[in-house]
Amino acid sequence: MTVVDAHHHVWDLSVRDQDWITGPELVPLRRDFTMKDLEPEARAAGVDRTVLVQTITVPEESPEFLALADEHDLIAGVVGWTDLTRPGVAEELARLRELPGGRHLKGIRHQVQGEPDPEWLLRPDVRRGLAAVADAGLVYDLVVLPHQLPACARAAADLPGLTFVLDHLGKPPAASGSLEPWASGLRALAALPNTVAKLSGLVTEADLASWSVEDLRPYADVALEAFGPERLMYGSDWPVCTLATSYGGTLDLVRRLTSEQDHEQILATTATRVYGL
């Protein structure tokens, strides 16, 4: 069966620092992670295609990722970054598509989780940028924290023509074992038909040293009930996942958290459809 990894990263610290890699827990990530590292692991896990996702908010990264997709057949799509708050977003998206590898641009993401305003997505300038993303036929990836989920739902309701893809299930508080208010926020977002979510990044929201499949099952169950398999997709979140498990371990986790009859949707069909791979 074709398997699509809908969420991974790469970085080269000699090209650009990843200033979010701070603190003792993240020390293992303070090195280069390249496609040469990923490709053998992905192939060994049976992954046929991937989506490369932005890591930091600088304009130089997206063109680099698009060019990388041209060089590596494994990368079927890129979720890049552009400043949604600036005028001329439509022109910038068109420019990116004209660059080498530009056909691989499938979506845009911003580090909303780092914005102090919980309603950043609802600002008029941001909404204008999101409308440009929709007009360009791209999707918008949401990387947010649970308290920002209500704003995500309002943004999705305001822009029914834009598909919103929730990364990492909105980062549920798996380390504490609590479900609320995360679950209510997730269900409200899922009630909107133009929303999709990734079963990704769960292991790093749990206890890195002692997590178990059963620790994460309640969060996957809420997502399955809310979105259904036709609006869920697998993502490794490599290399961040390596803090808690291997690349192959992320795929094994999703298989164990979901029923076999849903695997084709979650492991391939949803991502292929949503990102137009």
Salt bridges, closest charged atoms under 4 A:
ASP17 OD1 - ARG30 NH1 3.14
GLU39 OE1 - HIS72 ND1 3.00
GLU64 OE2 - ARG16 NH2 2.76
ASP70 OD1 - ARG103 NH1 2.85
ASP70 OD1 - HIS104 NE2 3.51
GLU92 OE2 - ARG95 NH2 2.89
GLU115 OE2 - HIS110 NE2 2.78
GLU119 OE2 - ARG154 NH1 2.99
ASP125 OD2 - ARG123 NH2 2.71
ASP141 OD2 - LYS198 NZ 2.79
ASP167 OD1 - HIS7 ND1 3.82
ASP167 OD2 - ARG109 NH1 3.03
ASP167 OD1 - LYS198 NZ 3.41
GLU180 OE2 - ARG187 NH1 3.97
GLU214 OE1 - ARG217 NE 3.03
GLU225 OE1 - ARG187 NH2 3.77
ASP237 OD1 - HIS7 NE2 3.79
ASP237 OD1 - HIS9 NE2 3.21
ASP237 OD1 - HIS168 NE2 3.78
ASP252 OD2 - ARG256 NH1 3.74
